[in-house]
Amino acid sequence: MKTHLHALLGAVAASALALPVLAQDPVTLTIATVNNGDMIRMQGLTDAFTEAHPDIALQWVTLEENTLRQNVTTDIATNGGQYDIMTIGTYEVPIWGARGWLAPLNFSAGYDVDDLLPPIRAGLTVDGNLYAAPFYGESSMVMYRADLMEAAGLEMPEAPTWDFIEQAATAMTDKDAGVYGICLRGKAGWGENMAFLTAMSNSFGARWFDMDWQPQFDSPEWAATIDTYLRLMENYGPPGASSNGFNENLTLFQQGKCGMWIDATVAASFVTDPNNSTVADDVAFALAPDTGLGKRGNWLWAWSLAIPNSSAHQDAATTFIEWATSKDYLALVADHEGWANVPPGTRTSLYENPDYAQVPFAAITLASINSADPIHPSVQDVPYTGVQFVAIPEFQSIGTSVGQEFAAALAGQKSAADALAAAQALTLQEMEAAGYYD
């Protein structure tokens, strides 16, 4: 009997060894990202990742900036679990990290966390833990048509004032030819028109709140900011500007319709790309404008990749983020697209690379990033941090509402004074409701 039993067991064991090993289905990562050029480029290069990691599949959800922010904020606040990786920014990371909504990132030693640019890394760190990895970092600067500037008989200073910007916009505007002296963000949103206007207001000496958290839109500094903005856009800007955000203005500039554009430094690679920009050979750069008060109108931001705690695939998500924000990824982009198209503003080693140093906007991008001061963003003292935003949870709602008021003024639906009064009232109401006052 035992002999038969041993034979049977042996046969079962042999047949089990002969069975094919079934491969496990790959883990699918759902990645929410913004429809900016660098993110689109990354999607085109991810075959290199999936070939090296056949056990990880990627599913992309690519959204317009305002829509992305709304979707990921709703998902993470409700613990929805819709996404494994979120593209978020310097505003969200400290708030969400402190609330325990994000998983801390732990990379291999080869990733070299210490190589991340200090201002960028600091904005993504909470209590010593890195909660997001920067895909690209940016400040803002003036991009302009050197040919139009020369034809106007003007020379752009390396560090212009707002007065010079207005003088140049006047001289460069030729509406009959479809050329507008200046293009600026007008689309409502805390990260659209209010990113630009908040940074601009810092250079005019304005601030969102005083040290008692009282709104300051009734100040002369905010009035000067909005008056200058509206005057520039109404006299020298393109039609329909209240609908224009980053991508719309990028298209206008690439088509040769803007004499100047003050916006994210990351746009430099796109406006100088001869495959997409009709004015690529004529573009030059300058620092964001000031009024002589000690602050320039430039911001600090990083579009970064983070893992919500609700993700069921955190190990795989970490593997992808390490790849997409690594030195090797920068080299991959350089090989495929050239050094000018490498995601900027993230690593010290990139700016020490002699190949990248030849890129015409490399030095001014780094200077702009290093000059932004999120701890002391305004000429006056403030109780908050953040250059083009206020790092409090309520800012998303308040910033977008204020942005709608200023977009309405730009569209001619209300006066600057009425827009500022409405901004003051609604901000005060929201802050009272949030419990900022005794």
Beta strands, then each sheet from edge to edge (+ up, - down):
strand 1: 27-34
strand 2: 56-63
strand 3: 85-88
strand 4: 125-126
strand 5: 129-130
strand 6: 133-138
strand 7: 140-145
strand 8: 180-183
strand 9: 258-264
strand 10: 283-287
strand 11: 301-306
sheet 1: 2+ 1+ 3+ 11- 6+
sheet 2: 4+ 5-
sheet 3: 8+ 9+ 7- 10+
end
